[in-house]
Amino acid sequence: MKYYQVFISAEDKEQANKILDALLAKKLVIGGPILEGPAKFWWKGEIVAMNYAYLLTYTTDKFKVAVTEEAEKASEEEVPMISFIPFEPNKKLADFIDQTLT
């Protein structure tokens, strides 16, 4: 089985919570923190500076497509940024992910 650390963008903590709640309700992720802070990025030809939020969570290859679909539905962003980073968890984390997402 492949495991992924997932980062999902949101314009603020409220939106990040909305996305996380949608994913948790369908048992697609195990949950995790919402990280906030200042950010700068290119947007429509300009550099934009604002506070930004990301939620950090974990899932498996079985739920990768569903996580993307549900996060995009719950997001209010024009371009939701969803990253899946493959990783090798320790046994206890792998067991926790497997038990949580069954």
N, C-alpha and C positions, 0 to 999 in steps of 0.2 A: 504494500500500500504506500502511496505517496502522501506526504504531509506538507502543508503549506502554511507559512505565516502570511497573513493577509493584512494589507494596509488599504483603508478606504477613506477617501477625502470627504470633507464636509466644510461648508462655509462657517459653521459655528458648532458649539457643543450641543445645542438643541437638535440640529439636523443629524449630527453624529449619533445621538441617542435614538432618534427615530429610525435610522438605518439599522443600528445594532438591535433594537427591539424587534424589527421586522425579521432579521436573520435568526435571532434567538427563538422567536415564536415558531419558526419552521425547523428548528434544530439543525441549522446549516453550519453553525460555528459554535465554539465553546464559550464565547464572550471574551471580554478583555477591557483594557483601559481606553479612555479617550484622551488623546494628547493634544494640547493646545499651545499655540505660540505664534510669534510673528513670522510672516512668510513673505517672500517676493517671488514673482514668477511672470513670465510673458503671458499676456492675455489680450488677444485681438490687436496685436501690434504695439502694445505698450507694456511697460513693466509696472505691475500692480503690487502694492505693499498693503498687507492687511493681516489681521489675526486670522488664524486658520486652525482647523481641527482635523485630526485623523483618528480613526479607530483602528486598533491593533487587535487581531484575533487569530485563531487557528482553525483550519479545516482540513479535509482530505480531498483527494482527486475525485472521489465520488460526488462531492457537492460543489465542485468548482464552478460549473456552468450555472447551477441554481443560485449560488452566492452572487455571481455577477448579475443575473437577471433580477433578483430581489433587491440588491443594493441599488441598481439603476432605477428600479421602480420607486423605491423609497427616497432616493436622492432628489434634491431640488436643483442640483447643479446642471448646467448645460453639458459639461463634460465631466462626469464623475470619474475620478482616478481610482482604479482598483488594481492593486498589484498582488500577485501571488508569488511568493518567494519559497522555493522548495528548501526543505531543511530536514535534518535527521534528528528527531527528538530522542531524549533519553527514554528508557523503557517505561518509567512511571508516567511521563507526559504522554507517550504514545498510548499507553493503556487508558489514561484519563480521556484523551480525545476519542479513542475507539468506543469506550463505554458511554460517553456523553452523547455522541452522535449516532447512536443506534436506535 
